[in-house]
C-alpha cells in the first residue's frame, strides 16, 4: 500500500468500512509497466483547503450550530493509473458515530480529466456533471463536519478512487457502501489525505 498517504496508513482503529475502502482503492496500484516501461509511482491527491494531517478550516464544517458554512472541500488529483476514465470522491469520518464512522460526501461519475472539484461543487442542488450519492443524513450532497463539542479532533479521510468506468456509467443514488460494491473489479487505484476538525 505504498501509494496511500502516510497519515491514512497511521490512522488509528479505522472501522471495517474504512479498511474495506483502503483495500479497494489499493487494488491495482503500485504496478509497474507504465509508458516507456517506467514504474507507476502512484496517483496524487491533495486539497488546497488543508495539508495532509492538517486542520480543516471552519468554512467546510456544517452550517448552523456546527459553526461552519457547509462549503464542500476542494480536491485535486493527478498521475492517475493508465485506463482511468472516471473517479469517485469520498469523505469519511472513521471516528464518528462512536467509531462506526460517518459518511459526509459521496461523489462519482466524475470525468478523470477534470483533475479537480472546486470548493462548493458538492452543494445540494448543484449541477456539475457528476453524481452525488446520499450522505449520512440521506441527502445527495456534501455534509460539513460536525463532531461532538469537546471531542478530540476527528479524522476526515478525503479519498479519490480511480476507475475504468466511463463517467455516467454508475446509476444515481448510490450510498457509500453501494458505491464501493459497484467499484469492485473496476477500481484502478486510490489515494487519500486526512484532515482534522473539532469543535
HELIX and SHEET records of a PDB file:
HELIX    1   1 UNK A    6  UNK A   10  1                                   5    
HELIX    2   2 UNK A   16  UNK A   25  1                                  10    
HELIX    3   3 UNK A   35  UNK A   37  5                                   3    
HELIX    4   4 UNK A   58  UNK A   60  5                                   3    
HELIX    5   5 UNK A   64  UNK A   66  5                                   3    
HELIX    6   6 UNK A   97  UNK A   99  5                                   3    
HELIX    7   7 UNK A  112  UNK A  114  5                                   3    
HELIX    8   8 UNK A  176  UNK A  183  1                                   8    
SHEET    1   A 3 UNK A  44  UNK A  46  0                                        
SHEET    2   A 3 UNK A  75  UNK A  78 -1                                        
SHEET    3   A 3 UNK A 116  UNK A 117 -1                                        
SHEET    1   B 6 UNK A  54  UNK A  55  0                                        
SHEET    2   B 6 UNK A 187  UNK A 197  1                                        
SHEET    3   B 6 UNK A 154  UNK A 163 -1                                        
SHEET    4   B 6 UNK A  86  UNK A  93 -1                                        
SHEET    5   B 6 UNK A 102  UNK A 111 -1                                        
SHEET    6   B 6 UNK A 131  UNK A 133 -1                                        
END                                                                             
